[in-house]
Amino acid sequence: GDGTLGRIMNVVGEPVDEAGPIKATELRPIHAPAPEYTEQSTEAEILVTGIKVVDLLAPYAKGGKIGLFGGAGVGKTVLIQELINNVAKAHGGYSVFAGVGERTREGNDLYHEFIESKVNADPKHPDPNVKSKCALVYGQMNEPPGARARVGLSGLTVAEYFRDQGQDVLFFVDNIFRFTQAGSEVS
């Protein structure tokens, strides 16, 4: 629910940001049936990101899937941060970020970047003028492969909650390679 916004959770939904328990309105399983085809939108609609090069050259379809592929340090995470920022501030939408096999430093940097840019309120020092718009779910590099293999589904469950509430929601998984690697380690 809304209690997940602005918080960092692990694969089982426990807070890892040292800001107290998460005020959950409901609990959901990570394996849920997909919506019926008749319930899904059939209209093609473009997501206006506010990033001119994306909107002009490679527009994103609402409800679609995209992938950002590139080497280390080329700006993938910066683009994700900008998408989350623009959707939160311009469109009032929500975002869920699932960090699969992230380094602790990377997750911490992203968390503090969202607080500084006012995408999320600081749960330790609440500002009544800032409403959190992004939930973060991490299965860090030092965790067992089973946790890393399931953290994407935990993040998806949070995103599906907001979808079911009729909200616009962006769902990000970083890093698909580490996700498949965790699955390989489990097998």
Residue frames as a rotation matrix with the C-alpha (Angstrom) as fourth column:
GLY 1
0.558 0.830 0.000 0.00
0.830 -0.558 0.000 0.00
0.000 0.000 -1.000 0.00
ASP 2
0.744 -0.208 0.635 0.92
0.029 -0.939 -0.342 3.65
0.667 0.272 -0.693 0.33
GLY 3
0.886 -0.405 0.224 3.07
-0.282 -0.087 0.956 2.79
-0.368 -0.910 -0.192 3.36
THR 4
0.467 -0.740 0.484 5.68
0.757 0.617 0.213 1.32
-0.457 0.267 0.848 1.00
LEU 5
0.680 -0.180 0.711 6.27
0.463 -0.647 -0.606 4.67
0.569 0.741 -0.356 -0.72
GLY 6
0.539 -0.574 0.616 9.54
-0.605 -0.773 -0.192 6.29
0.587 -0.269 -0.764 0.26
ARG 7
0.559 -0.282 0.780 10.75
-0.638 0.454 0.622 3.13
-0.530 -0.845 0.074 1.98
ILE 8
-0.242 -0.656 -0.715 13.39
-0.851 0.498 -0.169 0.48
0.466 0.567 -0.679 1.26
MET 9
0.594 0.499 0.631 12.29
-0.716 0.686 0.132 -3.13
-0.367 -0.530 0.764 1.71
ASN 10
-0.664 -0.727 0.175 13.89
-0.580 0.649 0.493 -6.52
-0.471 0.226 -0.853 1.31
VAL 11
-0.847 0.255 -0.465 12.46
-0.273 0.542 0.795 -9.48
0.455 0.800 -0.390 -0.61
VAL 12
-0.518 0.679 -0.520 9.93
0.778 0.627 0.044 -10.35
0.356 -0.382 -0.853 2.12
GLY 13
0.260 0.692 0.673 8.74
0.404 -0.711 0.575 -6.76
0.877 0.122 -0.465 2.63
GLU 14
0.523 -0.157 -0.838 10.71
0.830 -0.129 0.542 -6.01
-0.193 -0.979 0.063 5.78
PRO 15
0.975 -0.166 0.150 12.09
-0.119 -0.953 -0.280 -2.46
0.189 0.255 -0.948 6.05
VAL 16
0.375 -0.914 -0.154 15.85
0.925 0.380 0.001 -2.07
0.058 -0.143 0.988 5.74
ASP 17
0.056 -0.313 0.948 15.99
0.372 -0.874 -0.311 1.73
0.926 0.371 0.068 5.95
GLU 18
-0.622 -0.334 -0.708 15.98
0.748 0.011 -0.663 1.87
0.229 -0.943 0.243 9.78
ALA 19
-0.829 0.402 0.388 12.86
-0.383 -0.915 0.128 4.07
0.407 -0.043 0.913 9.78
GLY 20
-0.513 0.642 0.570 10.57
-0.606 0.200 -0.770 1.75
-0.608 -0.740 0.287 11.71
PRO 21
-0.509 0.374 0.775 7.95
0.464 0.878 -0.119 -0.72
-0.725 0.299 -0.620 10.52
ILE 22
-0.966 0.259 0.000 6.10
-0.110 -0.409 0.906 -0.24
0.234 0.875 0.424 7.24
LYS 23
-0.474 0.873 0.113 2.43
-0.405 -0.102 -0.909 0.60
-0.782 -0.476 0.402 7.69
ALA 24
-0.993 0.088 -0.079 0.98
-0.022 0.521 0.854 -2.06
0.116 0.849 -0.515 5.38
THR 25
-0.316 0.948 0.039 -2.72
-0.922 -0.297 -0.247 -1.96
-0.223 -0.114 0.968 4.50
GLU 26
0.835 0.537 0.124 -2.70
-0.494 0.829 -0.261 -5.50
-0.243 0.157 0.957 3.12
LEU 27
-0.288 -0.891 0.352 -0.42
-0.509 0.454 0.731 -8.42
-0.811 0.031 -0.584 2.37
ARG 28
0.719 0.482 -0.502 -0.25
-0.670 0.286 -0.685 -10.06
-0.186 0.828 0.528 -1.06
PRO 29
0.491 -0.563 0.665 1.49
0.339 0.827 0.449 -13.17
-0.802 0.005 0.597 -2.39
ILE 30
-0.261 -0.664 -0.700 4.26
-0.488 -0.535 0.690 -12.61
-0.833 0.522 -0.184 -4.95
HIS 31
-0.989 0.042 0.140 2.69
0.139 0.569 0.811 -15.21
-0.045 0.821 -0.568 -7.25
ALA 32
-0.273 0.934 -0.232 -0.66
-0.168 -0.283 -0.944 -13.82
-0.947 -0.219 0.234 -8.39
PRO 33
0.029 0.337 0.941 -2.79
0.857 0.476 -0.197 -14.60
-0.514 0.813 -0.274 -11.43
ALA 34
-0.934 -0.348 0.083 -2.43
0.327 -0.734 0.596 -12.23
-0.146 0.584 0.799 -14.37
PRO 35
-0.349 0.849 -0.397 -5.36
-0.425 -0.521 -0.740 -9.93
-0.835 -0.089 0.543 -15.18
GLU 36
0.172 0.516 0.839 -7.82
0.608 0.615 -0.503 -11.29
-0.775 0.596 -0.208 -17.72
TYR 37
-0.694 -0.456 0.558 -7.24
0.710 -0.300 0.637 -10.16
-0.123 0.838 0.532 -21.29
THR 38
0.089 0.837 0.539 -10.63
0.780 -0.395 0.485 -8.41
0.620 0.378 -0.688 -21.29
GLU 39
0.734 0.148 -0.663 -9.52
0.617 -0.552 0.561 -6.28
-0.283 -0.821 -0.497 -18.32
GLN 40
-0.262 -0.945 -0.196 -6.45
0.673 -0.325 0.664 -4.97
-0.691 0.042 0.721 -20.13
SER 41
0.338 0.311 -0.888 -6.43
-0.270 -0.872 -0.408 -1.76
-0.902 0.378 -0.210 -22.14
THR 42
0.283 -0.188 0.940 -6.29
0.818 0.559 -0.135 -2.20
-0.500 0.808 0.312 -25.90
GLU 43
0.980 0.092 0.177 -5.60
0.170 -0.851 -0.497 1.45
0.105 0.517 -0.849 -26.69
ALA 44
0.067 -0.997 0.046 -2.07
0.953 0.051 -0.298 2.50
0.294 0.063 0.954 -27.57
GLU 45
0.971 0.187 0.150 -1.00
0.126 -0.930 0.345 5.53
0.204 -0.316 -0.927 -25.56
ILE 46
0.125 -0.982 0.144 2.40
0.388 -0.085 -0.918 7.19
0.913 0.171 0.370 -25.38
LEU 47
0.595 -0.086 -0.799 4.01
0.785 -0.153 0.600 7.88
-0.174 -0.984 -0.024 -22.01
VAL 48
0.629 -0.388 0.674 5.27
0.041 -0.849 -0.527 11.46
0.777 0.359 -0.518 -22.08
THR 49
0.363 -0.588 -0.723 8.52
0.894 0.439 0.092 11.27
0.263 -0.679 0.685 -20.13
GLY 50
0.968 -0.057 -0.245 9.58
0.020 -0.953 0.303 14.90
-0.250 -0.298 -0.921 -20.35
ILE 51
-0.075 -0.995 0.062 12.93
0.041 0.059 0.997 13.76
-0.996 0.077 0.036 -21.74
LYS 52
0.365 0.379 -0.851 12.91
-0.688 -0.506 -0.520 15.21
-0.627 0.775 0.076 -25.24
VAL 53
-0.502 -0.624 -0.600 15.28
-0.865 0.385 0.323 12.74
0.029 0.681 -0.732 -26.89
VAL 54
-0.893 0.244 0.377 13.23
0.121 0.939 -0.322 9.79
-0.433 -0.242 -0.869 -25.57
ASP 55
0.001 0.991 -0.133 9.86
0.093 -0.132 -0.987 11.31
-0.996 -0.012 -0.092 -26.45
LEU 56
0.326 0.086 -0.942 11.00
-0.809 -0.490 -0.325 12.18
-0.489 0.868 -0.090 -29.98
LEU 57
-0.292 -0.618 -0.730 13.24
-0.924 0.378 0.049 9.30
0.245 0.689 -0.682 -31.04
ALA 58
-0.712 0.023 -0.702 12.10
0.060 0.998 -0.029 6.31
0.700 -0.063 -0.712 -28.99
PRO 59
-0.263 0.669 0.695 8.76
-0.871 -0.475 0.128 7.01
0.416 -0.572 0.707 -27.30
TYR 60
-0.998 -0.052 0.046 7.57
-0.069 0.831 -0.551 4.59
-0.010 -0.553 -0.833 -24.64
ALA 61
-0.279 0.948 -0.155 4.10
-0.202 0.100 0.974 3.05
0.939 0.303 0.164 -24.85
LYS 62
-0.258 0.299 0.919 2.02
-0.966 -0.076 -0.246 3.00
-0.003 -0.951 0.308 -21.66
GLY 63
0.659 0.510 0.553 1.70
-0.582 0.811 -0.055 -0.58
-0.477 -0.285 0.832 -20.52
GLY 64
0.808 -0.402 -0.431 4.67
-0.218 0.476 -0.852 -1.61
0.547 0.782 0.297 -22.63
LYS 65
0.763 -0.646 -0.032 8.08
0.373 0.399 0.838 -2.96
-0.529 -0.651 0.545 -21.79
ILE 66
0.799 -0.602 0.000 11.45
-0.364 -0.484 -0.796 -1.41
0.479 0.636 -0.605 -22.54
GLY 67
0.712 -0.657 -0.247 15.04
0.674 0.543 0.500 -2.33
-0.195 -0.523 0.830 -21.84
LEU 68
0.818 -0.574 -0.009 18.07
-0.566 -0.804 -0.181 -0.14
0.097 0.153 -0.983 -21.32
PHE 69
0.799 -0.590 0.115 21.28
0.568 0.804 0.177 -1.90
-0.197 -0.076 0.977 -22.22
GLY 70
0.693 -0.642 0.327 24.77
-0.262 -0.647 -0.716 -0.46
0.672 0.411 -0.616 -21.99
GLY 71
-0.052 -0.844 -0.533 28.13
0.524 0.432 -0.734 -0.74
0.850 -0.317 0.420 -20.35
ALA 72
0.197 0.026 -0.980 29.07
0.971 -0.143 0.192 0.48
-0.135 -0.989 -0.054 -16.91
GLY 73
-0.338 -0.386 -0.858 28.95
0.514 -0.840 0.176 4.23
-0.789 -0.382 0.482 -16.39
VAL 74
-0.833 0.012 0.552 27.00
0.521 -0.316 0.793 5.17
0.184 0.949 0.257 -19.54
GLY 75
-0.885 0.436 0.164 24.00
-0.462 -0.865 -0.197 6.65
0.056 -0.250 0.967 -17.71
LYS 76
-0.491 0.743 -0.456 21.36
0.263 0.625 0.735 3.92
0.831 0.241 -0.502 -17.43
THR 77
-0.270 0.371 -0.889 20.65
0.963 0.121 -0.242 4.67
0.017 -0.921 -0.389 -13.77
VAL 78
-0.853 -0.051 -0.519 20.67
0.112 -0.990 -0.086 8.43
-0.510 -0.131 0.850 -14.44
LEU 79
-0.773 0.611 -0.170 17.98
-0.341 -0.174 0.924 7.93
0.535 0.772 0.343 -17.11
ILE 80
-0.261 0.678 -0.687 15.94
0.672 0.639 0.374 5.80
0.693 -0.364 -0.622 -14.71
GLN 81
-0.526 0.011 -0.851 16.24
0.751 -0.464 -0.470 8.49
-0.400 -0.886 0.235 -12.00
GLU 82
-0.936 0.154 -0.316 15.10
-0.261 -0.907 0.330 11.15
-0.235 0.392 0.889 -14.47
LEU 83
-0.566 0.771 -0.292 12.12
-0.003 0.353 0.936 9.03
0.824 0.531 -0.197 -15.59
ILE 84
-0.219 0.463 -0.859 11.05
0.926 0.375 -0.034 8.46
0.307 -0.803 -0.511 -11.99
ASN 85
-0.712 -0.130 -0.691 11.49
0.440 -0.848 -0.295 12.15
-0.548 -0.514 0.661 -11.15
ASN 86
-0.924 0.330 -0.192 9.53
-0.369 -0.643 0.671 13.37
0.098 0.691 0.716 -14.19
VAL 87
-0.404 0.817 -0.412 6.66
0.239 0.529 0.814 10.90
0.883 0.230 -0.409 -13.84
ALA 88
-0.301 0.257 -0.918 6.34
0.953 0.119 -0.279 11.65
0.038 -0.959 -0.281 -10.11
LYS 89
-0.630 -0.055 -0.775 6.40
0.350 -0.911 -0.220 15.43
-0.693 -0.410 0.593 -10.45
ALA 90
-0.880 0.255 -0.402 4.72
-0.470 -0.598 0.650 16.06
-0.074 0.760 0.645 -13.81
HIS 91
-0.412 0.727 -0.549 2.14
-0.359 0.425 0.831 13.26
0.837 0.540 0.086 -13.86
GLY 92
-0.008 0.397 0.918 1.65
-0.998 -0.055 0.015 12.37
0.057 -0.916 0.397 -10.20
GLY 93
0.626 0.224 -0.747 2.45
-0.362 0.932 -0.024 8.74
0.690 0.285 0.665 -10.98
TYR 94
0.685 -0.369 0.628 4.20
-0.549 0.305 0.778 6.19
-0.479 -0.878 0.006 -8.81
SER 95
0.264 -0.667 -0.697 7.35
-0.667 0.396 -0.632 4.18
0.697 0.632 -0.340 -9.39
VAL 96
0.869 -0.129 0.478 8.67
-0.284 0.662 0.693 0.95
-0.406 -0.738 0.539 -7.94
PHE 97
0.282 -0.870 -0.404 12.38
-0.838 -0.018 -0.546 0.17
0.468 0.492 -0.734 -8.21
ALA 98
0.970 -0.029 0.240 13.51
-0.089 0.879 0.468 -3.43
-0.225 -0.476 0.850 -7.71
GLY 99
0.278 -0.949 -0.150 17.27
-0.947 -0.245 -0.207 -3.64
0.160 0.199 -0.967 -7.24
VAL 100
0.998 0.064 -0.008 18.43
-0.063 0.996 0.056 -7.18
0.012 -0.056 0.998 -7.98
GLY 101
0.481 -0.874 -0.070 21.95
0.876 0.482 0.001 -7.89
0.033 -0.062 0.998 -6.76
GLU 102
0.700 -0.192 0.687 22.63
0.008 -0.961 -0.277 -4.21
0.714 0.199 -0.672 -6.14
ARG 103
-0.439 -0.832 -0.340 25.63
0.604 0.007 -0.797 -3.08
0.665 -0.555 0.499 -4.18
THR 104
0.116 0.488 -0.865 24.71
0.973 -0.232 -0.001 -1.47
-0.202 -0.842 -0.501 -0.87
ARG 105
-0.626 -0.440 -0.643 26.32
0.335 -0.897 0.288 1.79
-0.704 -0.035 0.709 -2.00
GLU 106
-0.929 0.292 0.228 24.23
0.156 -0.248 0.956 1.93
0.336 0.924 0.185 -5.20
GLY 107
-0.072 0.964 -0.256 20.98
0.794 0.211 0.571 1.39
0.604 -0.162 -0.780 -3.31
ASN 108
0.027 -0.008 -1.000 21.91
0.863 -0.505 0.027 3.94
-0.505 -0.863 -0.006 -0.66
ASP 109
-0.879 -0.407 -0.249 22.86
0.217 -0.806 0.551 6.53
-0.425 0.431 0.796 -3.30
LEU 110
-0.684 0.684 0.254 19.56
0.314 -0.038 0.949 6.07
0.659 0.728 -0.189 -5.14
TYR 111
0.112 0.722 -0.683 17.56
0.962 0.093 0.257 6.32
0.249 -0.685 -0.684 -1.91
HIS 112
-0.145 -0.248 -0.958 19.24
0.636 -0.765 0.101 9.59
-0.758 -0.595 0.269 -0.90
GLU 113
-0.977 -0.164 0.132 18.97
0.201 -0.539 0.818 10.98
-0.063 0.826 0.560 -4.45
PHE 114
-0.300 0.944 0.140 15.19
0.612 0.078 0.787 10.52
0.732 0.322 -0.601 -4.33
ILE 115
0.285 0.356 -0.890 15.02
0.931 -0.324 0.168 12.30
-0.228 -0.877 -0.423 -0.97
GLU 116
-0.551 -0.591 -0.589 17.17
0.423 -0.806 0.414 15.20
-0.719 -0.021 0.695 -2.22
SER 117
-0.971 0.183 0.154 15.09
0.076 -0.372 0.925 15.59
0.226 0.910 0.347 -5.39
LYS 118
-0.639 0.742 0.204 11.87
-0.605 -0.321 -0.728 15.43
-0.475 -0.589 0.654 -3.32
VAL 119
-0.362 0.505 -0.783 10.56
-0.511 0.596 0.620 12.37
0.780 0.624 0.042 -5.15
ASN 120
0.159 0.353 -0.922 10.42
0.601 0.706 0.375 10.76
0.783 -0.614 -0.100 -1.69
ALA 121
0.635 0.048 0.771 10.01
-0.549 -0.674 0.495 12.24
0.543 -0.737 -0.402 1.75
ASP 122
-0.544 -0.828 -0.133 12.65
-0.384 0.387 -0.838 11.34
0.746 -0.405 -0.529 4.32
PRO 123
0.329 0.766 -0.553 10.88
0.197 0.517 0.833 8.83
0.924 -0.383 0.019 6.62
LYS 124
-0.160 -0.471 -0.868 13.21
0.953 0.155 -0.260 9.80
0.257 -0.869 0.424 9.48
HIS 125
-0.718 -0.054 -0.694 12.56
0.297 -0.926 -0.235 13.55
-0.630 -0.374 0.681 9.10
PRO 126
-0.129 0.750 0.649 9.12
0.975 0.214 -0.054 13.93
-0.179 0.626 -0.759 7.46
ASP 127
-0.947 -0.037 -0.320 8.34
-0.038 -0.974 0.224 17.07
-0.320 0.224 0.920 5.49
PRO 128
-0.168 0.974 0.151 4.56
0.297 0.197 -0.934 17.67
-0.940 -0.112 -0.322 5.23
ASN 129
0.299 0.252 -0.920 5.09
-0.662 -0.640 -0.390 19.31
-0.687 0.726 -0.024 1.81
VAL 130
-0.501 -0.550 -0.668 6.68
-0.857 0.424 0.294 16.21
0.122 0.719 -0.684 0.25
LYS 131
0.556 0.667 0.495 4.65
-0.644 0.723 -0.251 13.11
-0.526 -0.179 0.832 -0.65
SER 132
-0.473 -0.797 0.377 6.67
-0.407 0.577 0.709 10.02
-0.782 0.182 -0.597 -1.51
LYS 133
0.469 0.617 -0.632 6.16
-0.824 0.049 -0.564 8.61
-0.317 0.786 0.531 -5.01
CYS 134
0.183 -0.500 -0.846 8.62
-0.632 0.599 -0.491 5.71
0.753 0.625 -0.206 -5.20
ALA 135
0.812 0.010 0.583 9.05
-0.469 0.605 0.643 2.40
-0.347 -0.796 0.496 -3.36
LEU 136
0.025 -0.878 -0.478 12.39
-0.898 0.191 -0.397 0.61
0.440 0.439 -0.783 -3.38
VAL 137
0.890 0.207 0.407 12.80
-0.356 0.873 0.334 -3.16
-0.286 -0.443 0.850 -3.02
TYR 138
0.170 -0.931 -0.322 16.30
-0.943 -0.059 -0.327 -4.60
0.286 0.359 -0.888 -2.81
GLY 139
0.973 -0.182 0.140 17.84
0.135 0.946 0.294 -8.05
-0.186 -0.267 0.945 -2.94
GLN 140
0.625 -0.756 -0.195 21.43
-0.745 -0.652 0.141 -7.05
-0.234 0.057 -0.970 -2.42
MET 141
0.283 -0.641 -0.713 24.55
-0.668 0.402 -0.626 -8.68
0.688 0.654 -0.315 -3.75
ASN 142
-0.710 -0.650 0.271 25.42
-0.622 0.398 -0.675 -10.20
0.330 -0.648 -0.686 -0.37
GLU 143
0.000 0.803 0.596 22.05
-0.860 0.305 -0.410 -11.95
-0.511 -0.512 0.690 0.00
PRO 144
-0.416 -0.135 0.899 21.34
0.085 0.979 0.186 -15.57
-0.905 0.154 -0.396 -0.96
PRO 145
-0.995 -0.024 -0.093 20.52
-0.090 -0.108 0.990 -16.22
-0.034 0.994 0.106 -4.63
GLY 146
-0.441 0.897 -0.030 16.95
0.884 0.440 0.159 -17.22
0.156 0.043 -0.987 -3.73
ALA 147
0.105 0.434 -0.895 16.32
0.584 -0.755 -0.298 -13.72
-0.805 -0.491 -0.333 -2.36
ARG 148
-0.591 -0.400 -0.701 17.87
-0.285 -0.709 0.645 -12.09
-0.755 0.581 0.305 -5.43
ALA 149
-0.960 0.241 0.146 15.80
0.248 0.474 0.845 -14.33
0.134 0.847 -0.514 -7.71
ARG 150
-0.182 0.967 -0.176 12.54
0.970 0.206 0.128 -13.32
0.160 -0.147 -0.976 -6.00
VAL 151
-0.486 -0.025 -0.873 13.06
0.473 -0.848 -0.239 -9.61
-0.734 -0.530 0.424 -5.31
GLY 152
-0.983 0.166 -0.083 11.76
-0.156 -0.498 0.853 -8.70
0.101 0.851 0.515 -8.77
LEU 153
-0.370 0.893 -0.257 8.48
0.515 0.427 0.743 -10.45
0.773 0.143 -0.618 -7.95
SER 154
-0.189 0.255 -0.948 8.29
0.933 -0.254 -0.254 -8.60
-0.306 -0.933 -0.190 -4.63
GLY 155
-0.804 -0.158 -0.573 8.69
0.028 -0.973 0.230 -5.29
-0.594 0.169 0.786 -6.46
LEU 156
-0.856 0.516 -0.036 6.14
-0.011 0.052 0.999 -6.36
0.518 0.855 -0.039 -9.07
THR 157
-0.234 0.785 -0.573 3.63
0.911 0.383 0.152 -7.11
0.339 -0.487 -0.805 -6.31
VAL 158
-0.363 0.048 -0.930 4.03
0.539 -0.803 -0.252 -3.56
-0.760 -0.594 0.266 -4.96
ALA 159
-0.935 -0.020 -0.354 3.60
-0.259 -0.644 0.720 -2.13
-0.242 0.765 0.597 -8.48
GLU 160
-0.680 0.723 -0.120 0.50
0.381 0.489 0.785 -4.27
0.626 0.488 -0.608 -9.08
TYR 161
-0.273 0.574 -0.772 -1.09
0.899 -0.133 -0.417 -2.83
-0.342 -0.808 -0.480 -5.94
PHE 162
-0.501 0.041 -0.865 -0.85
-0.044 -0.999 -0.022 0.70
-0.864 0.028 0.502 -7.36
ARG 163
-0.959 0.192 -0.210 -2.02
-0.200 0.070 0.977 -0.53
0.202 0.979 -0.028 -10.79
ASP 164
-0.512 0.799 -0.315 -5.07
0.761 0.592 0.265 -2.09
0.399 -0.104 -0.911 -9.15
GLN 165
-0.195 0.396 -0.897 -5.79
0.668 -0.616 -0.417 1.26
-0.718 -0.681 -0.145 -7.49
GLY 166
0.704 0.497 0.508 -5.99
0.701 -0.365 -0.613 2.86
-0.119 0.787 -0.605 -10.96
GLN 167
0.606 -0.565 -0.560 -2.69
-0.219 -0.795 0.565 4.73
-0.765 -0.220 -0.605 -10.62
ASP 168
0.806 -0.528 -0.269 -0.04
-0.268 0.080 -0.960 5.19
0.528 0.846 -0.077 -13.28
VAL 169
0.703 -0.589 0.398 3.01
-0.317 0.241 0.917 3.23
-0.636 -0.771 -0.017 -12.15
LEU 170
0.444 -0.689 -0.572 6.46
-0.686 0.149 -0.712 2.62
0.576 0.709 -0.406 -13.57
PHE 171
0.897 -0.202 0.394 8.21
-0.140 0.715 0.685 -0.59
-0.420 -0.669 0.613 -12.57
PHE 172
0.433 -0.841 -0.324 11.98
-0.781 -0.171 -0.601 -0.84
0.450 0.513 -0.731 -12.88
VAL 173
0.937 -0.310 0.159 14.21
0.180 0.821 0.542 -3.88
-0.298 -0.479 0.825 -12.44
ASP 174
0.507 -0.860 -0.055 17.93
-0.662 -0.347 -0.664 -3.26
0.552 0.373 -0.745 -12.24
ASN 175
-0.313 -0.605 -0.732 19.79
-0.901 -0.054 0.430 -5.57
-0.299 0.794 -0.529 -13.14
ILE 176
0.705 0.667 -0.240 18.30
-0.708 0.648 -0.279 -8.31
-0.031 0.367 0.930 -15.34
PHE 177
0.100 -0.744 -0.660 21.68
-0.424 0.569 -0.705 -10.01
0.900 0.350 -0.259 -15.72
ARG 178
-0.798 -0.422 0.430 22.00
-0.543 0.194 -0.817 -10.38
0.262 -0.885 -0.384 -11.95
PHE 179
0.088 0.920 0.383 18.40
-0.916 0.225 -0.332 -11.64
-0.391 -0.322 0.862 -11.85
THR 180
0.758 0.164 -0.632 19.14
-0.503 0.763 -0.405 -14.43
0.416 0.625 0.661 -14.34
GLN 181
-0.295 -0.935 -0.197 22.45
-0.413 0.311 -0.856 -15.11
0.862 -0.171 -0.478 -12.62
ALA 182
-0.535 0.181 0.825 20.62
-0.826 0.091 -0.556 -15.60
-0.176 -0.979 0.101 -9.31
GLY 183
0.599 0.801 -0.007 18.23
-0.768 0.571 -0.289 -18.04
-0.228 0.179 0.957 -11.01
SER 184
0.431 -0.548 -0.717 21.21
-0.370 0.617 -0.694 -19.94
0.823 0.565 0.063 -12.37
GLU 185
-0.629 -0.692 0.355 22.79
-0.575 0.108 -0.811 -20.08
0.523 -0.714 -0.466 -8.91
VAL 186
-0.070 0.696 0.714 19.56
-0.912 0.246 -0.328 -21.42
-0.404 -0.674 0.618 -7.42
SER 187
0.821 0.425 -0.381 19.33
-0.558 0.736 -0.383 -24.17
0.118 0.527 0.842 -10.04
